[in-house]
Amino acid sequence: MDRAELLKKLNDLGYPLFESDKSSDDTEVLAEIVKSNEPRLWEGFPILLASMLDNGGLDLADIDQYFESAKHRHYFQFLMEISLALYRHKGLHYKLPYRTSGQSFVEEANIKRFQSNFQDSVDITYEGMRLSTSRLIETFHHYTVQQNRSVKDYLALKEDFDLEYALSQIFPKKQRELILKKLRGERMTKTEKEYFSRSVKKKLIALANSDLHNLAMKILNK
């Protein structure tokens, strides 16, 4: 499953995931999120995992078959531990299954360490990537209050993911990260600012061109 297909599956499911779509192999999608190696998708891991637990669709006994390397298994353990730490921070206590071998997917010491990150609002770093604890909490909050969620809130979340999917069709990973940084008002380094101005801004100017937009609509509507 390539990244475009993964994004489409997540988009079909509704990101953040609120209902389990049995036409999709949720366990495989969970594994593909792990292998994507993208913080933006990793932030959605606790939501998909919680949804699977809530809907009784979690079968991780053979999830290792989806991983080609030990690195992916380590990523999976890391995301499981972050998810459990987040659940506990929110006062939720999910129980996870064990591997076929009887081995646990997680280590308690790591979960407690990540709980401290959530409590102290300290971002979590791993393999050169940074996960925002505040965004993890905020995104998961929308999942836990789904019964009281307004249509407007749901559409806002869906539009956020639709934007991520659309950007992935045009911009490489580094450029998407800078676009989202700019959108959120996050601080960029001098090098990032120069790269944004030199490469990313030109594409955005082209996309903002009304003639180009009209041309695309004419072609798509034929």
C-alpha positions as CSV (number, residue, x, y, z in Angstrom):
1,M,0.0,0.0,0.0
2,D,1.7,3.3,-1.1
3,R,1.2,6.6,0.7
4,A,-1.5,7.9,-1.6
5,E,-3.5,4.8,-1.1
6,L,-3.0,5.0,2.7
7,L,-4.2,8.6,2.7
8,K,-7.2,7.7,0.6
9,K,-8.1,4.8,3.0
10,L,-7.8,7.1,6.0
11,N,-9.8,9.8,4.2
12,D,-12.5,7.2,3.5
13,L,-12.5,6.1,7.1
14,G,-12.7,9.8,8.2
15,Y,-9.7,11.2,9.9
16,P,-9.8,11.4,12.9
17,L,-11.6,8.0,12.7
18,F,-15.0,8.0,14.3
19,E,-16.5,4.9,12.9
20,S,-14.9,1.6,11.8
21,D,-15.4,0.8,8.2
22,K,-15.4,-2.9,7.9
23,S,-14.6,-2.8,4.2
24,S,-11.1,-1.7,5.2
25,D,-8.5,-3.9,6.9
26,D,-8.0,-1.6,10.0
27,T,-5.1,-3.6,11.2
28,E,-3.3,-3.2,7.9
29,V,-4.1,0.5,7.9
30,L,-2.7,0.8,11.5
31,A,0.5,-0.8,10.3
32,E,0.8,1.4,7.3
33,I,0.5,4.5,9.5
34,V,3.5,3.1,11.5
35,K,5.5,2.6,8.3
36,S,4.6,6.0,6.9
37,N,7.3,7.6,9.1
38,E,5.3,10.9,9.1
39,P,4.5,12.7,12.4
40,R,1.3,14.1,11.0
41,L,0.0,10.5,10.4
42,W,1.5,9.2,13.6
43,E,-0.5,11.8,15.6
44,G,-3.6,10.0,14.3
45,F,-2.4,6.5,15.5
46,P,-4.0,6.8,19.0
47,I,-7.4,7.7,17.5
48,L,-7.4,4.7,15.1
49,L,-6.2,2.4,17.8
50,A,-8.9,3.6,20.3
51,S,-11.6,3.3,17.6
52,M,-10.6,-0.3,17.0
53,L,-10.6,-1.0,20.7
54,D,-14.0,0.6,21.1
55,N,-15.5,-1.3,18.2
56,G,-14.0,-4.7,19.1
57,G,-12.1,-4.8,15.8
58,L,-8.6,-5.0,17.2
59,D,-6.7,-8.2,16.2
60,L,-3.0,-7.5,16.6
61,A,-1.8,-11.1,17.2
62,D,-0.4,-11.3,13.7
63,I,0.4,-7.6,13.0
64,D,4.1,-8.4,12.7
65,Q,3.4,-9.8,9.2
66,Y,2.9,-6.3,8.0
67,F,6.3,-5.1,9.1
68,E,9.4,-5.7,6.9
69,S,12.0,-4.8,9.5
70,A,12.8,-4.6,13.2
71,K,12.7,-0.8,12.9
72,H,9.0,-0.9,12.0
73,R,8.3,-3.1,15.0
74,H,10.1,-0.5,17.2
75,Y,8.0,2.3,15.7
76,F,4.9,0.3,16.4
77,Q,5.9,-0.3,20.1
78,F,6.7,3.4,20.4
79,L,3.3,4.5,19.1
80,M,1.5,1.9,21.2
81,E,3.2,3.2,24.3
82,I,2.4,6.8,23.4
83,S,-1.2,5.9,22.8
84,L,-1.5,4.2,26.2
85,A,0.1,7.1,27.9
86,L,-2.3,9.5,26.2
87,Y,-5.3,7.3,27.2
88,R,-4.2,7.2,30.9
89,H,-3.6,11.0,30.8
90,K,-7.3,11.3,29.7
91,G,-8.4,8.9,32.4
92,L,-9.0,5.9,30.0
93,H,-7.8,2.4,30.7
94,Y,-7.7,0.3,27.6
95,K,-6.3,-3.3,27.7
96,L,-4.3,-4.5,24.8
97,P,-3.9,-8.1,23.5
98,Y,-0.6,-9.9,23.4
99,R,1.4,-11.2,20.5
100,T,0.9,-14.8,19.5
101,S,4.1,-15.6,21.4
102,G,2.6,-14.2,24.6
103,Q,4.9,-11.2,24.6
104,S,3.6,-7.8,25.4
105,F,3.6,-5.0,22.8
106,V,4.7,-2.4,25.3
107,E,6.9,-1.6,28.3
108,E,5.4,0.0,31.4
109,A,8.4,2.2,32.1
110,N,8.1,3.9,28.7
111,I,4.4,4.5,29.2
112,K,5.0,6.2,32.5
113,R,7.7,8.4,30.9
114,F,5.4,9.5,28.1
115,Q,2.7,10.2,30.7
116,S,5.0,12.8,32.2
117,N,5.4,14.3,28.8
118,F,1.7,14.8,28.5
119,Q,1.3,16.1,32.0
120,D,4.2,18.6,31.6
121,S,3.2,19.5,28.0
122,V,6.6,18.5,26.7
123,D,6.8,17.3,23.1
124,I,8.0,13.8,22.4
125,T,11.1,13.3,20.2
126,Y,11.9,10.0,18.4
127,E,14.2,9.1,15.6
128,G,14.7,12.8,14.7
129,M,10.9,13.5,14.7
130,R,8.9,15.5,17.1
131,L,5.3,14.8,18.2
132,S,3.4,17.6,19.7
133,T,1.7,16.5,23.0
134,S,-0.7,19.4,22.8
135,R,-1.8,18.4,19.3
136,L,-2.1,14.7,20.3
137,I,-4.3,15.7,23.2
138,E,-6.4,18.1,21.2
139,T,-7.0,15.7,18.3
140,F,-7.9,12.9,20.6
141,H,-10.3,15.1,22.5
142,H,-12.4,15.4,19.3
143,Y,-12.6,11.6,19.3
144,T,-13.7,11.2,22.9
145,V,-16.5,13.8,22.6
146,Q,-17.8,12.5,19.3
147,Q,-21.3,12.1,20.6
148,N,-21.5,15.8,21.4
149,R,-19.6,16.9,18.3
150,S,-21.3,19.4,16.1
151,V,-21.5,19.0,12.3
152,K,-19.3,22.1,12.0
153,D,-16.6,20.5,14.2
154,Y,-16.6,17.3,12.2
155,L,-16.4,19.1,8.9
156,A,-13.5,21.2,10.2
157,L,-11.5,18.0,11.1
158,K,-12.4,16.3,7.8
159,E,-11.3,19.4,5.9
160,D,-8.0,19.4,7.7
161,F,-7.3,15.9,6.5
162,D,-8.6,16.6,3.0
163,L,-6.0,19.4,2.9
164,E,-3.2,17.1,3.9
165,Y,-4.3,14.6,1.2
166,A,-4.4,17.3,-1.5
167,L,-1.0,18.7,-0.5
168,S,0.5,15.2,-0.8
169,Q,-0.4,15.2,-4.5
170,I,1.7,18.2,-5.2
171,F,4.3,18.9,-2.6
172,P,7.0,16.5,-1.2
173,K,7.1,15.8,2.5
174,K,9.5,18.6,3.5
175,Q,7.5,21.2,1.6
176,R,4.3,20.1,3.2
177,E,5.8,20.4,6.7
178,L,6.8,24.0,5.9
179,I,3.3,24.8,4.5
180,L,1.6,23.5,7.7
181,K,4.1,25.4,9.8
182,K,3.3,28.6,8.0
183,L,-0.4,27.8,8.3
184,R,-0.2,27.3,12.0
185,G,2.0,30.3,12.6
186,E,4.8,28.2,13.9
187,R,8.4,29.6,14.0
188,M,10.7,28.6,11.1
189,T,14.5,28.6,11.0
190,K,16.4,30.9,8.7
191,T,17.1,28.0,6.4
192,E,13.5,26.9,6.3
193,K,12.4,30.5,5.6
194,E,14.8,30.7,2.6
195,Y,13.7,27.3,1.3
196,F,10.0,28.3,1.6
197,S,10.6,31.5,-0.2
198,R,12.7,29.9,-2.9
199,S,10.7,26.8,-3.7
200,V,7.4,26.5,-1.9
201,K,6.1,30.0,-2.3
202,K,6.3,29.8,-6.1
203,K,4.1,26.7,-6.2
204,L,1.6,28.4,-3.9
205,I,1.5,31.5,-6.1
206,A,0.8,29.3,-9.1
207,L,-2.0,27.4,-7.2
208,A,-3.6,30.7,-6.2
209,N,-3.8,31.8,-9.9
210,S,-7.4,32.1,-10.8
211,D,-6.8,31.3,-14.5
212,L,-5.0,28.0,-13.5
213,H,-7.9,27.1,-11.2
214,N,-10.5,27.7,-13.9
215,L,-8.4,25.7,-16.4
216,A,-8.3,22.8,-14.0
217,M,-12.0,22.9,-13.3
218,K,-12.8,23.0,-17.1
219,I,-10.6,19.9,-17.7
220,L,-12.1,18.0,-14.7
221,N,-15.7,18.8,-15.7
222,K,-15.2,17.5,-19.3
